[in-house]
């Protein structure tokens, strides 16, 4: 890719986020130009989202998941950076990715599922199992999802989950709207690719087996599993048994970089 067209990626950092290096490396591997930016740099005006084409909120435990997972960072974003984020999303047509804790943040800001910052329409609740879940799981990529930068992604992928509060929950009207607008991108599935509520295939009890969603514009994506932990063959636990295995998480970062480069 022409270096001048490599999209700039803001990888957001704050206390407790611990997957920022892996996320930045994934975007760099995909051809982007990631920069780790502390949230205070945005608040103080030392950095501005207008200088980036992609915003990524990595996984981890922002502010120690105090009160609830992602709540403090979400409150900080909606209280101090709402105008900047709205401009980035609605006027710059910027892309947004939230992984695990980042997904929790996006849901608590209201950017997901319906793209309205400050209006929370869903939540990610404690796992039905009552404890932290960490394993590789299968996800089905929905055929008719609305995510614009993942149009070519199909079939079943395997990513790692690592969370204690990953149960996607919304009230029936909001859940029906999410389904009607094809906002579900990933669902927990069984070995046949069928969505499942069965534990541990569905590690948290998410309604409708929802593992990842986008907003109606198709430019904001959040998911609980960690695609940044699957960008090289040898990260997959079955890489020795499957010589033709391709890194399954890299496609998300490649899709975002390619989409942003064309805009």
Secondary structure, DSSP 8 states (H G I E B T S, - for coil): --GGGS-EEEEEE-TTB--HHHHHHHHHHTT-EEEEEEHHHHHTTSS-GGG-SEEEE--B-GGGG-SSTTHHHHHHHHHHSHHHHHIIIIIS--EEEEETHHHHHHHHHT-TTT--TT----EEE--TTSS-EEEEEEEEE-TT---GGGTT--SEEEEEEEESS-EEE--HHHHHHHHHTT-EEEEEB-TTS-B---TTTSSS--GGGEEEEE-TTS-EEEESSBGGG-SSGGGSTTTTT-TT---SSHHHHHHHHHHHHH-
